[in-house]
Amino acid sequence: MQKLIWAPIDLSKPSLRILDSAAANGKWIEDVRKSLSAEVQETSTFISTDVTDIFFPKPEPTGISYFAQSMLEDWPESLVGTLDLVHQRLALPAANKAQVQSTISRFIGLLKPGGYIQFVEADHSIAKGPAMTDFFRLLSEIFKVMETGNDYAPQLKRWFEDAGLEDVQEKVFDIPIGAANENADIGKKGALMFSYGVRGLVDVAKTLPTSFSKEELVSLEDRMREENLTSGGVWRLHCVWGRRPVVES
C-alpha cells in the first residue's frame, strides 16, 4: 500500500494522538511511531488495542500503550473526542450487518473535531485462480453463517459518508501474491501467509454448514499455496479515510 497513513494529517505536529484497533501484535503503530521525528515520538500518544491481549508484544515497545478492547463495545470515556487518527485493518466484518454502522459511529466518536479515521478492508469479489475463488467462496459462506458480509470493503466509503465524515477518500490496491509479485521473496511470503490463513478458515468451516465437501476443505490449503506460488494471485484492498467535521450540525 506504499505508505502506512493515507489520511492527510500533519505528522510533523507534536502531541499527536493515534490509535490502532484490531492491532494484533501492534506492528503497524510501532512502524508509524518509528517513522516520525524524535520530537513527535516523545510528545505523542500511541495506543494499540485488540479484542484479546495474547498477541501484544512482550516486552511492550517504548512509547506505546496496549489494552484489550472490542470494537463492539463502548470505548473508555477518557478516549472519546481525543484522537487525531483512528486506524483499523481487516477487522470490520467482526461487526455483523446489524452492528456495523453503530461500530463505525463509536470509532468516529473517538476523534477530536478535524481528526481522521482510516480503515482498510479486503474485497473478496476479486480472485485470479480457482483455489483463490474457492477460498473467497468459503469465506463468504462462513460470513453468512456469522450474519456478517464479505462485501464491506466496497461499501466502506458510503458508510463513512453516511456517518457524517467529510472529505472521504478511497484508494484501491491490487496486491500481487506469489508468482505475480515482481519481488520473489515478498511474493513467496504472501503466498505462505494466505495458505496459513486458509488453514485457520478450514478449521472453522469444519464446524459449520458449508457447500464444501470434506475432501475440498482438506485440499484447499495445498491448492492455494501451489496456485499462488506457480501462477500467482491478487488481493484487493480498499483503504478509505475521512475527517470528522470541525463544526458538526
C-alpha positions in Angstrom: 0.0 0.0 0.0 3.1 2.2 -0.3 2.6 4.0 3.0 1.1 3.5 6.4 -1.1 6.6 6.6 -3.0 8.0 3.7 -5.2 10.3 5.7 -3.7 13.8 5.3 -2.8 14.5 8.9 0.2 16.6 9.7 2.7 14.0 11.0 5.2 16.7 11.9 3.0 18.2 14.5 3.9 17.3 18.1 1.5 15.8 20.6 -0.4 13.6 18.2 -2.8 11.0 19.5 -3.1 7.9 17.3 -5.0 4.6 18.0 -4.8 1.3 16.1 -7.7 -1.0 16.6 -7.6 -4.8 16.0 -3.8 -4.3 16.1 -2.8 -8.0 16.8 0.9 -7.7 17.5 0.9 -3.9 17.2 3.4 -3.8 14.3 1.5 -1.1 12.4 1.6 1.5 15.1 5.2 0.6 16.1 6.2 1.3 12.4 4.2 4.6 12.5 6.0 5.8 15.6 9.4 4.9 14.2 8.7 6.8 11.0 8.1 10.1 12.9 10.6 12.7 14.2 12.1 12.3 17.6 10.1 15.3 18.9 6.8 13.9 17.7 7.7 10.4 19.1 8.4 11.8 22.5 5.4 14.2 22.7 2.7 12.0 21.1 0.4 9.2 22.4 0.3 5.9 20.6 -2.4 3.3 21.5 -2.7 -0.3 20.3 -5.9 -2.3 21.0 -7.2 -5.7 20.2 -10.1 -7.9 21.4 -7.5 -10.0 23.2 -4.1 -9.2 24.6 -2.5 -12.6 23.6 -0.7 -11.1 20.6 0.6 -8.0 22.2 4.4 -7.8 22.2 6.3 -8.7 25.4 8.0 -6.6 26.5 5.9 -3.7 25.2 7.8 -1.3 22.9 8.7 2.1 24.3 6.1 4.8 23.9 3.1 2.6 23.0 0.3 1.6 25.4 -1.7 -1.6 24.8 -5.1 -2.7 26.2 -7.8 -5.2 25.2 -10.9 -3.7 23.7 -13.7 -5.0 21.5 -14.8 -2.7 18.7 -18.4 -3.9 19.5 -18.3 -2.3 23.0 -18.2 1.3 24.2 -14.7 2.8 24.4 -13.2 4.3 27.6 -14.7 7.7 28.2 -11.2 9.1 28.6 -10.6 8.4 24.8 -13.8 9.9 23.4 -13.2 13.0 21.4 -9.4 13.0 21.9 -7.8 11.3 18.9 -6.1 12.7 15.8 -6.2 9.4 13.9 -8.1 6.1 14.4 -6.8 3.2 12.2 -8.1 -0.4 11.7 -7.3 -3.1 9.2 -9.2 -6.2 8.1 -11.4 -6.4 11.1 -14.7 -4.7 10.5 -16.6 -7.9 9.5 -16.4 -8.9 13.2 -19.3 -6.4 13.4 -22.4 -8.1 11.8 -24.7 -6.2 9.5 -26.8 -5.0 12.3 -23.8 -3.7 14.2 -21.5 -2.2 11.5 -22.9 1.3 11.4 -23.0 1.8 15.1 -19.5 0.4 15.3 -18.2 3.0 12.8 -20.1 5.7 14.8 -18.3 4.7 18.0 -14.9 4.9 16.2 -15.8 8.4 14.9 -16.7 9.4 18.4 -13.1 8.9 19.5 -11.9 11.6 17.1 -11.4 15.2 18.1 -13.0 17.6 15.7 -10.9 17.6 12.5 -9.5 14.2 13.3 -9.3 11.3 10.8 -10.4 7.7 10.6 -8.7 5.3 8.2 -9.9 1.7 7.6 -8.5 -1.0 5.3 -10.7 -3.9 4.2 -10.4 -6.7 1.7 -12.6 -7.1 -1.4 -13.3 -10.8 -1.6 -15.0 -10.5 -5.0 -11.7 -10.4 -6.9 -10.0 -13.7 -7.5 -7.4 -14.8 -10.1 -7.5 -18.6 -9.9 -9.8 -21.5 -8.9 -8.2 -22.1 -5.5 -8.5 -18.4 -4.5 -12.0 -18.4 -5.9 -12.8 -21.3 -3.6 -11.1 -19.6 -0.6 -13.3 -16.5 -1.1 -16.4 -18.5 -1.6 -15.7 -20.4 1.7 -15.1 -17.1 3.4 -18.4 -15.8 2.1 -20.3 -18.8 3.4 -18.7 -18.6 6.8 -19.5 -14.8 7.0 -23.1 -15.6 6.0 -23.4 -18.0 9.0 -22.0 -15.3 11.2 -24.6 -12.8 9.8 -21.8 -10.6 8.6 -20.7 -9.8 5.0 -17.9 -10.3 2.6 -18.8 -7.1 0.8 -17.8 -4.5 3.4 -14.8 -3.1 1.5 -16.7 -1.6 -1.4 -19.4 -0.2 0.9 -16.9 1.5 3.3 -16.7 4.8 1.6 -20.5 5.2 1.5 -20.8 4.2 5.2 -18.2 6.8 6.1 -20.1 9.5 4.2 -23.4 8.4 5.7 -21.9 8.7 9.2 -21.2 12.4 8.5 -17.5 12.3 7.7 -16.1 15.0 5.4 -13.5 14.7 2.6 -14.0 10.9 2.4 -11.4 9.4 0.1 -10.7 5.9 -1.2 -7.7 4.1 -2.8 -7.9 0.6 -4.1 -4.8 -1.6 -4.2 -4.4 -4.9 -6.0 -1.7 -6.6 -4.1 0.2 -9.3 -6.2 0.7 -12.6 -4.4 3.2 -15.3 -5.0 4.5 -15.6 -8.6 2.5 -12.4 -9.6 4.8 -10.3 -7.4 7.9 -8.9 -9.0 9.7 -9.3 -5.7 10.1 -13.1 -5.4 10.7 -13.1 -1.6 7.7 -10.8 -0.8 5.6 -12.9 -3.2 6.5 -16.1 -1.5 5.8 -14.7 1.9 2.4 -13.5 0.7 1.6 -16.9 -0.7 2.5 -18.6 2.5 0.5 -16.1 4.5 -2.6 -16.9 2.5 -2.1 -20.7 2.9 -1.8 -20.2 6.7 -5.0 -18.2 6.6 -6.7 -21.0 4.7 -5.7 -23.4 7.4 -7.5 -21.4 10.1 -10.5 -20.8 7.9 -10.8 -24.6 7.2 -10.7 -25.4 10.9 -13.7 -23.0 11.4 -15.5 -24.4 8.3 -15.4 -27.9 9.6 -17.7 -26.9 12.5 -20.2 -25.0 10.2 -22.6 -25.9 7.4 -21.0 -25.1 4.1 -21.3 -26.3 0.5 -17.7 -27.8 0.6 -17.0 -31.5 0.9 -14.5 -32.8 3.5 -12.1 -33.5 0.7 -12.4 -30.0 -0.7 -11.7 -28.4 2.7 -8.7 -30.7 3.4 -7.1 -29.9 0.0 -7.8 -26.2 -0.1 -4.6 -25.1 1.7 -2.3 -27.1 -0.6 -4.2 -25.9 -3.7 -4.0 -22.3 -2.6 -0.3 -22.5 -1.9 0.5 -24.3 -5.2 -1.6 -21.9 -7.2 -0.1 -18.7 -5.7 3.5 -20.0 -5.9 3.2 -21.1 -9.6 0.8 -18.7 -11.3 0.2 -16.0 -8.7 -2.8 -14.3 -7.3 -4.2 -10.9 -6.3 -5.6 -9.5 -3.1 -7.7 -6.3 -3.5 -7.7 -3.9 -0.6 -9.8 -0.8 -0.1 -8.2 2.0 2.0 -10.8 4.6 3.0 -10.4 7.7 5.2 -12.4 10.6 6.2 -12.4 13.6 8.6 -14.7 14.4 11.5 -16.2 17.8 10.9 -14.7 20.6 12.9 -18.2 22.1 13.4 -20.9 19.4 13.5 -24.5 20.0 12.5 
